[in-house]
Amino acid sequence: MKKIVLIFTGWIIIIATVFLSFYNRSITEYHKIDPITGEEYGEMGFYTDWTKMAWYLAGVTVVYCVTCFVVLHLRKKKSATLDEAKKK
């Protein structure tokens, strides 16, 4: 149970980090410049690329899950090896 809480807490921290990095990026001003005339056009304001953020979150989640699985599997294997060594 303690491992699950630690894994979930780590995942929440990673999600918050990705969200805040995209939020800080969205604070920058968004404008379009015409390549021929050099004039600005379009909306002025703030934007966040939600699709890109969702892909980053999906990728980070997959990497985090695989890492946690590998670490837990290796620990289980290591403890089984230690138990066998103690029996001998």
C-alpha distances in whole Angstrom, upper triangle without the diagonal:
4,5,5,6,9,10,11,12,14,15,17,19,20,21,23,25,26,27,29,31,32,33,35,37,38,39,42,45,46,49,51,54,57,58,61,62,60,59,56,55,52,50,49,46,42,40,36,36,33,33,33,30,28,29,28,25,24,25,23,20,21,22,18,16,19,18,14,15,18,16,13,16,18,16,15,19,20,18,20,23,22,22,25,27,26,27,31
4,5,5,6,9,10,11,12,14,15,17,19,20,21,23,25,26,27,29,31,31,33,35,36,38,40,44,44,48,50,53,56,57,60,61,58,58,55,54,51,49,48,45,41,39,36,35,33,33,33,30,28,29,27,24,24,25,22,20,21,21,17,16,19,17,14,15,17,15,13,16,17,15,15,19,19,17,20,23,22,22,25,26,26,28,31
4,5,5,6,9,10,11,12,14,15,17,18,20,21,23,24,26,27,29,30,32,33,35,36,39,42,43,46,48,51,54,54,58,59,56,56,53,52,50,48,47,43,40,38,34,33,31,31,30,27,26,26,25,22,22,22,19,17,18,18,14,13,15,14,10,11,14,11,9,13,14,12,13,16,16,15,18,20,20,21,24,25,25,27,29
4,5,5,6,8,10,11,12,14,15,16,18,20,21,22,24,26,27,28,30,32,33,35,37,40,41,44,46,49,52,53,56,57,55,54,51,50,48,45,44,41,38,35,32,31,28,29,28,25,24,24,23,20,19,20,18,15,16,17,13,12,14,14,10,11,14,13,11,14,16,15,15,18,19,18,20,23,23,23,26,28,28,29,32
4,5,5,6,9,10,11,12,14,15,16,18,20,21,22,24,26,27,28,30,31,33,36,39,40,43,45,48,51,52,56,57,54,53,50,49,46,44,43,40,36,34,31,30,28,28,28,25,24,25,23,20,20,21,18,16,18,18,14,14,17,16,12,14,17,15,14,17,19,17,18,21,22,21,23,26,26,26,29,30,30,32,35
4,5,5,6,9,10,11,12,14,15,17,19,20,21,23,25,26,27,29,30,32,34,38,38,42,44,47,50,51,54,55,52,52,49,48,46,43,42,39,35,33,30,30,27,28,27,24,23,24,22,19,20,20,17,15,17,16,12,13,15,13,10,13,15,13,12,16,17,15,17,20,20,20,22,25,24,25,28,29,29,31,34
4,5,5,6,9,10,11,12,14,15,17,18,20,21,23,24,26,27,29,31,33,36,37,40,42,45,48,48,52,53,50,50,47,46,44,42,41,37,34,32,28,27,25,25,24,21,20,21,19,16,16,16,13,11,13,13,9,9,12,10,7,10,13,11,11,14,16,15,16,19,20,20,22,24,24,25,28,29,30,32,34
4,5,5,6,9,10,11,12,14,15,16,18,20,21,22,24,26,27,29,31,34,35,38,40,44,46,47,51,52,49,48,45,44,42,39,38,35,31,29,26,26,23,23,23,20,18,20,18,14,15,16,13,11,13,14,10,10,14,13,10,13,16,15,14,17,19,18,19,22,23,23,25,28,28,29,31,33,33,35,37
4,5,5,6,9,10,11,12,14,15,16,18,20,21,22,24,26,27,30,33,34,38,40,43,46,47,50,51,48,48,44,44,41,39,37,34,30,29,25,25,23,24,23,20,19,21,18,15,17,18,14,13,16,16,12,13,16,15,12,15,18,16,16,19,21,20,21,24,25,24,27,29,29,30,33,34,34,36,39
4,5,5,6,9,10,11,13,14,15,17,19,20,21,23,24,26,28,32,33,36,38,41,44,45,48,49,46,46,43,42,40,38,37,33,30,28,24,24,22,23,22,18,18,19,16,13,15,15,12,11,13,13,9,11,14,12,10,14,16,14,14,18,19,18,20,23,23,23,26,28,28,29,32,33,33,36,38
4,5,5,6,9,10,11,12,14,15,17,18,20,21,23,25,27,30,31,34,36,39,42,42,46,47,44,44,41,40,38,35,34,31,28,25,22,21,19,20,19,15,15,15,13,10,12,12,9,7,11,11,7,9,12,12,10,13,16,15,15,18,20,20,21,24,25,25,27,29,30,31,34,35,35,37,40
4,5,5,6,9,10,10,12,14,16,16,18,20,21,23,25,28,29,33,35,38,41,42,46,46,43,43,39,39,36,34,33,29,25,24,20,20,18,19,19,15,14,16,14,11,13,14,11,10,14,14,11,12,16,15,14,17,19,18,19,22,23,23,25,27,28,28,31,33,33,34,37,38,38,40,43
4,5,5,6,9,10,11,12,14,15,16,18,20,21,24,27,28,32,34,37,40,41,45,45,42,42,38,38,36,33,32,29,25,23,20,20,19,20,19,15,16,17,14,12,14,15,11,11,15,14,11,14,17,15,15,18,20,19,19,23,24,23,25,28,28,28,31,33,33,34,37,38,38,41,43
4,5,5,6,9,10,11,13,14,15,17,19,20,22,26,26,30,32,35,38,38,42,43,40,40,37,36,34,32,31,28,24,22,18,18,17,17,16,12,13,14,11,9,11,11,8,8,12,11,9,12,14,13,13,17,18,17,19,22,23,23,25,27,27,28,31,32,33,34,37,38,38,41,43
4,5,5,6,9,10,11,12,14,15,17,19,21,24,24,28,30,33,36,37,41,41,38,38,35,34,32,29,28,25,21,19,16,16,13,15,14,10,10,12,10,7,10,11,8,8,12,13,11,13,16,16,16,18,20,20,21,24,25,25,27,30,30,31,33,35,36,37,39,41,41,43,46
4,6,5,6,8,10,10,12,14,15,17,19,22,23,27,29,33,36,37,40,41,38,37,34,33,31,28,27,24,20,18,15,16,14,16,15,11,12,15,12,10,13,14,12,12,16,16,14,16,19,19,18,21,23,23,24,27,28,28,30,32,32,33,36,37,38,39,42,43,43,45,48
4,5,5,6,9,10,11,12,14,16,18,21,22,26,28,31,34,35,39,39,36,36,33,32,30,28,26,23,20,18,15,16,15,16,15,11,13,14,11,10,14,14,11,12,16,15,14,17,19,18,18,22,23,22,24,27,27,27,30,32,32,33,36,37,37,39,42,42,43,45,47
4,6,5,6,9,10,11,12,15,17,20,20,24,26,29,32,32,36,37,34,33,30,30,28,26,25,22,18,16,12,12,11,13,11,7,10,11,8,7,11,11,9,11,14,14,13,16,18,18,19,22,23,23,24,27,28,28,31,33,33,34,37,38,39,40,43,43,44,47,49
4,5,5,6,9,10,10,13,15,18,19,22,24,28,31,32,35,36,33,32,29,28,26,23,22,19,15,13,10,11,10,12,11,7,9,12,10,8,12,13,12,13,16,17,16,18,21,21,21,24,26,26,27,30,31,31,33,35,36,37,39,41,41,43,45,46,47,49,51
4,5,5,6,8,10,11,13,17,18,22,24,27,31,32,35,35,32,32,28,28,26,23,22,18,15,14,11,13,12,15,14,10,13,15,12,12,16,16,14,16,19,19,18,21,23,23,23,26,28,27,29,32,32,33,35,37,37,38,41,42,43,44,47,47,48,51,53
4,5,5,6,9,10,12,15,16,20,22,25,28,29,33,33,30,30,27,27,25,23,21,18,14,13,11,12,12,14,12,9,13,14,11,12,15,15,13,16,19,18,18,21,23,22,23,26,27,27,29,32,32,33,35,37,37,38,41,42,43,45,47,47,48,51,53
4,5,5,6,9,10,13,14,17,20,23,26,27,30,31,28,27,24,24,22,20,18,15,12,10,7,8,9,11,9,7,10,12,10,11,14,15,14,16,19,19,19,22,24,24,25,27,29,29,31,33,34,35,37,39,39,41,43,44,45,47,49,50,51,53,55
4,5,5,7,9,12,13,17,20,23,26,28,31,31,28,27,24,23,21,19,17,14,10,9,7,9,10,13,12,10,13,15,13,14,17,18,17,19,22,22,22,24,27,26,27,30,31,31,33,35,36,37,39,41,41,43,45,46,47,49,51,52,53,55,57
4,5,5,7,11,13,17,20,22,26,27,30,30,27,26,23,23,22,19,17,14,10,10,9,12,13,16,14,12,16,17,15,16,20,20,19,21,24,23,23,26,28,27,28,31,33,32,34,37,37,38,40,42,42,44,46,47,48,50,52,52,53,56,58
4,5,6,9,10,14,16,19,22,23,27,27,24,23,20,21,19,17,15,13,9,9,7,9,12,14,12,11,15,16,14,15,19,19,18,21,23,23,23,26,28,28,29,32,33,33,35,37,38,39,41,43,43,45,47,48,49,51,53,53,54,57,59
4,5,8,8,12,15,18,21,23,26,26,23,22,19,19,17,14,12,9,6,5,5,8,10,13,12,11,14,16,15,16,20,20,20,22,25,25,25,28,30,30,31,34,35,35,37,39,40,41,43,45,45,47,49,50,51,53,55,56,57,59,61
4,6,9,12,16,19,22,24,27,26,23,22,19,19,17,14,12,9,6,7,8,12,14,17,16,15,18,20,19,20,23,24,23,25,28,28,28,31,33,32,33,36,37,37,39,42,42,43,45,47,47,49,51,52,53,55,57,58,59,61,63
4,6,10,13,15,19,21,24,23,20,19,16,16,15,13,11,8,7,8,10,12,15,18,16,16,19,21,19,21,24,25,24,27,29,29,29,32,34,34,35,38,39,39,41,43,44,44,47,49,49,50,53,54,54,56,59,59,60,63,64
4,7,10,13,16,18,21,20,17,16,12,13,12,10,7,6,6,8,11,13,16,19,18,18,21,23,22,24,26,27,27,29,32,32,32,35,37,37,38,41,42,42,44,46,47,48,50,52,52,54,56,57,58,60,62,63,64,66,68
4,7,10,14,16,19,18,15,14,10,10,9,8,6,6,6,7,10,11,15,17,16,17,20,21,21,23,26,26,26,29,31,31,32,35,36,37,38,41,42,42,44,46,47,48,50,52,52,54,56,57,58,60,62,63,64,67,68
4,7,10,13,15,15,12,10,7,7,6,6,6,8,9,10,13,14,18,19,19,20,23,24,24,26,28,29,29,32,34,34,35,38,39,40,41,44,45,45,47,49,50,51,53,55,56,57,59,60,61,63,65,66,67,70,71
4,7,9,12,12,9,8,6,5,6,8,9,11,12,12,15,15,19,20,19,21,24,24,25,27,29,30,31,33,35,35,37,39,40,41,43,45,46,47,49,50,51,53,55,56,57,59,61,62,63,65,66,67,69,71,72
4,6,9,8,6,6,4,6,8,11,11,14,16,16,19,19,22,23,22,24,27,27,28,30,32,32,33,36,37,38,39,42,43,43,45,47,48,49,51,53,53,55,57,58,59,61,63,64,65,67,69,69,71,73,75
4,6,6,5,5,6,7,10,13,14,17,19,19,22,21,25,25,24,27,29,29,30,33,34,34,36,38,39,40,42,44,45,45,48,50,50,51,54,55,56,58,60,61,61,64,65,66,67,70,71,72,74,76,77
4,6,5,8,9,11,13,16,17,20,21,21,23,23,26,26,25,28,30,30,30,33,35,34,36,39,39,40,42,44,45,45,48,49,50,51,53,55,55,57,59,60,61,63,65,65,67,69,71,71,73,75,76
4,6,8,11,12,15,19,20,23,24,24,27,26,30,29,29,31,34,33,34,37,38,38,40,42,43,43,45,48,48,49,51,53,53,55,57,58,59,61,63,64,65,67,69,69,71,73,74,75,77,79,80
4,5,9,11,14,17,18,21,24,24,27,27,30,31,30,32,35,35,35,38,40,40,41,44,45,45,47,49,50,51,53,55,55,56,59,60,61,63,65,66,66,69,70,71,72,75,76,77,78,81,82
4,7,9,13,16,16,19,21,22,24,24,28,29,28,30,33,33,33,36,37,37,38,41,42,42,44,47,48,48,50,52,53,54,56,58,58,60,62,63,64,66,68,68,70,72,73,74,76,78,79
4,6,10,13,13,17,19,20,23,24,27,28,28,30,32,33,33,36,37,38,39,41,43,43,44,47,48,48,51,53,53,54,57,58,59,60,63,64,64,66,68,69,70,72,74,75,76,79,80
4,7,9,9,13,15,17,20,21,24,25,25,26,29,30,30,33,35,35,36,38,40,40,42,44,45,46,48,50,51,52,54,55,56,58,60,61,62,64,66,67,68,70,72,72,74,76,77
4,7,8,12,14,15,19,19,23,24,24,26,28,29,30,32,34,34,35,38,39,40,41,44,45,46,47,49,50,51,53,55,56,57,59,61,62,63,65,67,68,70,71,72,74,76,77
4,7,10,12,13,16,17,20,21,21,23,25,26,27,29,31,32,33,35,37,38,39,41,43,43,45,47,48,49,51,53,54,55,57,59,60,61,63,64,66,67,69,70,72,74,75
4,6,9,10,14,15,18,20,20,21,24,25,26,27,30,31,32,33,36,37,37,39,41,42,43,45,47,48,49,51,53,54,55,57,58,60,62,63,64,66,68,69,70,72,74
4,7,9,13,15,18,20,21,21,24,26,26,27,30,31,31,33,35,36,37,39,41,41,43,45,46,47,49,51,52,53,55,57,57,59,61,62,63,65,67,68,69,71,73
4,7,11,13,16,18,19,19,21,24,23,25,27,29,29,30,33,34,34,36,39,39,40,42,44,44,46,48,49,50,52,54,55,56,58,59,60,62,64,65,66,68,70
4,7,10,13,16,16,15,18,20,20,21,24,25,25,27,29,30,30,33,35,35,36,39,40,40,42,44,46,46,48,50,51,52,54,56,56,58,60,61,62,64,66
4,7,9,12,12,12,15,17,17,18,20,22,22,24,26,27,28,30,32,32,34,36,37,38,39,42,43,44,46,47,48,50,52,53,54,56,58,59,60,62,64
4,6,9,9,8,11,13,13,14,17,18,18,20,23,23,24,26,28,29,30,32,34,34,36,38,39,40,42,44,45,46,48,50,50,52,54,55,56,58,60
4,6,5,6,9,10,11,12,14,16,17,18,20,21,22,24,26,27,28,30,32,33,34,36,38,39,40,42,43,45,47,48,49,51,53,54,55,57,59
4,5,5,6,9,10,10,12,14,15,16,18,20,21,22,24,25,26,28,30,31,32,34,36,37,38,40,41,43,44,46,47,49,51,52,53,55,57
4,5,5,6,9,10,11,12,14,15,17,19,20,21,23,24,26,27,29,30,31,33,35,36,37,39,40,42,43,45,46,48,50,51,52,54,56
4,5,5,6,9,10,11,12,14,16,17,18,20,21,23,24,26,27,28,30,32,33,35,36,37,39,41,42,43,45,46,48,49,51,53,54
4,5,5,6,9,10,10,12,14,15,16,18,20,21,22,24,26,27,28,30,31,32,34,36,37,38,40,42,43,44,46,48,49,51,53
4,5,5,6,9,10,10,12,14,15,16,18,20,21,22,24,26,27,28,30,31,33,34,36,37,39,40,42,43,45,46,48,49,51
4,5,5,6,9,10,11,12,14,15,17,18,20,21,23,24,26,27,29,30,32,33,34,36,37,39,40,42,44,45,47,48,50
4,5,5,6,8,10,11,12,14,15,16,18,20,21,22,24,26,27,28,30,31,33,34,36,37,39,40,42,43,45,47,48
4,5,5,6,9,10,10,12,14,15,16,18,20,21,22,24,25,27,28,30,31,32,34,36,37,38,40,42,43,45,47
4,6,5,6,9,10,11,12,14,15,16,18,20,21,22,24,26,27,28,30,32,33,35,36,37,39,41,42,44,45
4,5,5,6,9,10,11,12,14,15,17,18,20,21,23,24,26,27,28,30,32,33,35,36,38,39,41,42,44
4,6,5,6,9,10,10,12,14,15,16,18,20,21,22,24,26,27,28,30,31,33,34,36,37,39,41,42
4,6,5,6,9,10,10,12,14,15,16,18,20,21,22,24,25,27,28,30,31,33,35,36,37,39,41
4,5,5,6,9,10,11,12,14,15,16,18,20,21,22,24,26,27,28,30,32,33,35,36,38,39
4,6,5,6,9,10,11,12,14,15,16,18,20,21,22,24,26,27,28,30,32,33,34,36,38
4,6,5,6,9,10,10,12,14,15,16,18,20,21,22,24,26,27,28,30,31,33,35,36
4,5,5,6,9,10,11,12,14,15,16,18,20,21,22,24,26,27,29,30,31,33,35
4,5,5,6,9,10,10,12,14,15,16,18,20,21,22,24,26,27,28,30,32,33
4,5,5,6,9,10,11,12,14,15,16,18,20,21,22,24,26,27,28,30,32
4,5,5,6,8,10,11,12,14,15,16,18,20,21,22,24,26,27,29,31
4,6,5,6,8,10,10,12,14,15,16,18,20,21,23,24,26,27,29
4,6,5,6,9,10,10,12,14,15,16,18,20,21,22,24,26,27
4,5,5,6,9,10,10,12,14,15,16,18,20,21,22,24,26
4,5,5,6,9,10,11,12,14,15,16,18,20,21,23,25
4,5,5,6,9,10,11,12,14,15,17,18,20,21,23
4,5,5,6,9,10,10,12,14,15,16,18,20,21
4,5,5,6,8,10,10,12,14,15,16,18,20
4,5,5,6,9,10,11,12,14,15,17,19
4,6,5,6,9,10,11,12,14,16,17
4,5,5,6,9,10,11,12,14,16
4,5,5,6,9,10,10,12,15
4,5,5,6,9,10,11,13
4,5,5,6,9,10,11
4,5,5,6,9,10
4,5,5,6,9
4,5,5,7
4,5,5
4,5
4
